[in-house]
Amino acid sequence: MSLSLITKEHTVKPRGKYVTYIKSGKEKERGRHLINLVLGAGTTHIDEFIETKGRKNFKPELEKAIQKCNERSAKLLIPNIGHLPRNLTACSHFMKLDNSQEVQVFGIIEIREYTAVFGYGVLQMHLQCLDQIKSVSKKARAGLYKKMNEIDPNTGKNWKAGNKVNLSYATLRASKKRSALADAYVESIIGEIREIQRFGKTTLQQIADALIARGHRTRRGKNTWTPTGVSNVIKKANKLGI
């Protein structure tokens, strides 16, 4: 059902005991606001769990929240639930809920001018995730098969995953790219160094201090120069004949 067709009659009104789970620390304040909007008379807030890790397939706080639900015979309430019902790790945790055949996971969703609460079937979510993984895996295998049967225009050979020739070729290309970027940087900064030297600052430390004072950054983006870094630039410039 699209959001444009959803009305209040499709939602549920929270009743009973709830454990709340917030997907990340960034959503904490907004999540608590939504929880306060939907939990009122007839509800008891048992505990709150907030995910502190940003990894998609690592949800220890969700597992703790579900354990608390089982201990207290409570239901799970998730603000801004988003795509969480499509995450296999989350669904695997949901399957550990007691009486998981019943609707025990509820998500708070903001729809137009009002805040709605929807119940999610745990087993249905889990099966949908498995179907989605199979579909993605099938597409990935098809893409890899197509890639393996193509001719690489740079080598004139079939591309094979994990092939050492391809790895060496990629490493060589990356090395050439890094070298070209280093040469371009030296060409852009050596003029400043030559000018500093003309003003009488000839030691490597003096040149480094002058580059810092002028606000020049190193090739890696640092704003601190060292005598060794200055020496490397000068040597590279001499090698390039600049």
C-alpha positions as CSV (number, residue, x, y, z in Angstrom):
1,M,0.0,0.0,0.0
2,S,1.4,3.4,-0.9
3,L,1.7,6.2,1.6
4,S,-0.8,8.3,-0.4
5,L,-3.5,5.6,0.3
6,I,-2.8,5.2,4.0
7,T,-5.3,6.7,6.4
8,K,-5.7,6.6,10.2
9,E,-7.9,3.5,9.9
10,H,-4.9,1.4,8.9
11,T,-2.9,2.3,12.0
12,V,-3.1,0.9,15.6
13,K,-3.3,2.6,18.9
14,P,-0.6,1.5,21.4
15,R,-1.8,-0.4,24.5
16,G,0.1,-2.3,27.1
17,K,3.8,-2.5,27.9
18,Y,6.5,-1.4,25.5
19,V,10.2,-1.5,25.1
20,T,11.5,1.2,22.7
21,Y,14.5,0.9,20.3
22,I,16.1,3.8,18.6
23,K,18.2,3.0,15.5
24,S,21.1,5.4,16.2
25,G,22.3,8.1,18.5
26,K,21.6,10.7,15.8
27,E,17.9,9.9,15.9
28,K,17.7,9.9,19.7
29,E,16.0,13.3,20.2
30,R,13.6,12.9,17.3
31,G,12.9,9.3,18.3
32,R,12.0,10.2,21.9
33,H,9.7,13.0,20.6
34,L,7.8,10.5,18.5
35,I,7.6,8.0,21.3
36,N,6.1,10.7,23.6
37,L,3.5,11.5,20.9
38,V,2.2,7.9,20.7
39,L,2.6,6.6,24.2
40,G,0.0,7.8,26.6
41,A,-2.9,6.5,28.7
42,G,-3.0,2.7,28.7
43,T,0.7,2.2,28.0
44,T,3.7,1.5,30.1
45,H,7.3,2.4,28.9
46,I,9.6,-0.4,30.3
47,D,13.0,0.5,28.9
48,E,14.8,2.3,26.1
49,F,17.7,1.0,23.9
50,I,19.7,3.1,21.5
51,E,22.1,1.7,18.9
52,T,25.6,3.2,19.2
53,K,27.2,1.3,16.3
54,G,26.7,2.4,12.7
55,R,27.2,-1.1,11.1
56,K,24.3,-2.3,9.1
57,N,24.5,-5.9,10.2
58,F,25.5,-5.4,13.8
59,K,22.7,-4.5,16.1
60,P,23.5,-5.5,19.7
61,E,21.1,-3.0,21.3
62,L,18.2,-4.4,19.3
63,E,19.1,-7.9,20.6
64,K,19.0,-6.5,24.2
65,A,15.7,-4.8,23.6
66,I,14.2,-8.0,22.4
67,Q,15.5,-9.9,25.5
68,K,13.9,-7.2,27.6
69,C,10.6,-7.7,25.7
70,N,10.7,-11.4,26.5
71,E,11.6,-10.9,30.1
72,R,8.8,-8.4,30.7
73,S,6.2,-9.7,28.2
74,A,6.3,-6.4,26.4
75,K,6.1,-5.3,22.8
76,L,8.8,-3.5,20.8
77,L,8.2,0.0,19.6
78,I,10.6,1.6,17.0
79,P,10.4,5.3,16.0
80,N,11.4,6.1,12.4
81,I,11.5,2.4,11.6
82,G,12.3,3.1,7.9
83,H,13.8,0.1,6.1
84,L,14.7,-1.8,9.3
85,P,12.0,-4.5,8.5
86,R,14.0,-5.3,5.4
87,N,17.3,-5.9,7.3
88,L,18.0,-9.6,7.7
89,T,20.0,-9.1,10.9
90,A,17.1,-7.2,12.5
91,C,14.6,-9.7,11.3
92,S,16.7,-12.6,12.7
93,H,16.6,-10.8,16.1
94,F,12.8,-10.2,15.7
95,M,12.3,-13.9,15.3
96,K,13.6,-14.4,18.9
97,L,10.6,-12.6,20.3
98,D,8.3,-14.9,22.3
99,N,5.1,-15.6,20.4
100,S,6.7,-14.2,17.3
101,Q,3.7,-15.4,15.3
102,E,1.8,-12.5,16.7
103,V,2.3,-8.8,15.9
104,Q,4.8,-7.7,18.5
105,V,6.9,-5.1,16.6
106,F,5.4,-1.7,16.0
107,G,6.9,1.2,14.0
108,I,6.2,4.9,14.3
109,I,5.9,6.5,10.9
110,E,5.2,10.2,10.1
111,I,2.6,10.4,7.4
112,R,1.7,13.8,6.1
113,E,0.1,15.7,9.0
114,Y,-0.1,13.0,11.6
115,T,2.1,10.4,13.3
116,A,1.0,6.7,12.8
117,V,1.8,3.4,14.4
118,F,1.9,0.2,12.3
119,G,2.2,-3.4,13.4
120,Y,4.7,-5.6,11.6
121,G,4.4,-9.4,11.2
122,V,7.8,-10.8,12.3
123,L,7.6,-14.0,10.2
124,Q,6.4,-12.1,7.2
125,M,9.3,-9.6,7.5
126,H,11.8,-12.4,7.8
127,L,10.5,-14.2,4.7
128,Q,10.5,-11.0,2.7
129,C,14.2,-10.4,3.6
130,L,15.1,-13.9,2.5
131,D,13.3,-13.3,-0.9
132,Q,15.1,-10.0,-1.3
133,I,18.5,-11.6,-0.6
134,K,17.9,-14.3,-3.1
135,S,16.9,-11.7,-5.7
136,V,20.0,-9.6,-5.1
137,S,22.2,-12.7,-5.1
138,K,20.8,-13.8,-8.5
139,K,21.4,-10.4,-10.0
140,A,24.9,-10.3,-8.7
141,R,25.7,-13.8,-10.1
142,A,24.3,-12.7,-13.5
143,G,26.4,-9.6,-13.5
144,L,29.6,-11.5,-12.5
145,Y,28.9,-14.1,-15.2
146,K,28.6,-11.3,-17.8
147,K,31.8,-9.6,-16.6
148,M,33.7,-12.9,-16.8
149,N,32.8,-13.4,-20.4
150,E,33.8,-9.9,-21.5
151,I,37.2,-9.0,-22.9
152,D,39.1,-6.5,-20.9
153,P,40.1,-3.8,-23.5
154,N,43.3,-3.0,-21.5
155,T,44.7,-6.5,-21.4
156,G,42.9,-8.2,-24.2
157,K,42.0,-11.1,-21.9
158,N,38.9,-12.4,-20.2
159,W,38.3,-10.9,-16.8
160,K,38.4,-13.4,-14.0
161,A,37.6,-12.6,-10.4
162,G,40.6,-12.9,-8.1
163,N,43.0,-13.4,-11.1
164,K,46.6,-12.4,-10.2
165,V,47.1,-10.9,-13.6
166,N,44.2,-8.6,-13.1
167,L,45.3,-7.7,-9.5
168,S,48.8,-6.8,-10.8
169,Y,47.3,-4.7,-13.6
170,A,45.1,-2.8,-11.1
171,T,48.0,-2.3,-8.7
172,L,50.1,-0.9,-11.6
173,R,47.4,1.5,-12.7
174,A,46.9,2.7,-9.1
175,S,50.6,3.3,-8.7
176,K,50.8,5.3,-12.0
177,K,47.8,7.4,-10.8
178,R,49.5,8.2,-7.5
179,S,52.7,9.1,-9.2
180,A,51.0,11.4,-11.6
181,L,49.2,13.2,-8.7
182,A,52.5,13.5,-6.8
183,D,54.2,15.1,-9.9
184,A,51.3,17.5,-10.3
185,Y,51.5,18.6,-6.7
186,V,55.2,19.2,-6.9
187,E,54.8,21.3,-9.9
188,S,52.2,23.4,-8.1
189,I,54.2,24.0,-4.9
190,I,57.8,24.2,-6.0
191,G,57.3,27.8,-7.2
192,E,56.4,28.9,-3.7
193,I,59.5,27.1,-2.3
194,R,61.8,28.8,-4.8
195,E,60.3,32.2,-3.9
196,I,60.9,31.5,-0.2
197,Q,64.5,30.6,-0.9
198,R,65.0,33.8,-2.8
199,F,63.9,35.7,0.3
200,G,66.9,34.2,2.2
201,K,65.2,31.3,4.0
202,T,67.3,28.5,2.8
203,T,67.2,25.8,5.6
204,L,64.6,23.1,5.4
205,Q,63.1,24.2,8.7
206,Q,62.8,27.8,7.6
207,I,61.1,26.8,4.4
208,A,58.7,24.6,6.3
209,D,57.8,27.4,8.7
210,A,57.3,29.8,5.8
211,L,54.9,27.3,4.0
212,I,52.9,26.9,7.2
213,A,52.7,30.7,7.6
214,R,51.5,31.1,4.0
215,G,48.7,28.5,4.6
216,H,50.0,25.9,2.2
217,R,48.9,22.3,2.8
218,T,50.9,19.2,2.1
219,R,49.9,16.8,-0.6
220,R,48.0,14.8,1.9
221,G,46.1,17.9,3.1
222,K,47.9,18.5,6.3
223,N,48.7,22.1,7.4
224,T,51.9,21.2,9.1
225,W,55.1,20.9,7.1
226,T,58.3,19.1,8.3
227,P,61.9,19.5,7.0
228,T,61.7,16.0,5.6
229,G,58.5,16.8,3.6
230,V,60.2,19.9,2.1
231,S,63.3,17.9,1.2
232,N,61.2,15.3,-0.6
233,V,59.4,18.0,-2.6
234,I,62.7,19.6,-3.6
235,K,64.3,16.2,-4.6
236,K,61.2,15.4,-6.6
237,A,61.3,18.7,-8.4
238,N,65.0,18.3,-9.2
239,K,64.3,14.8,-10.6
240,L,61.5,16.3,-12.8
241,G,63.8,19.1,-13.9
242,I,61.7,21.8,-12.5
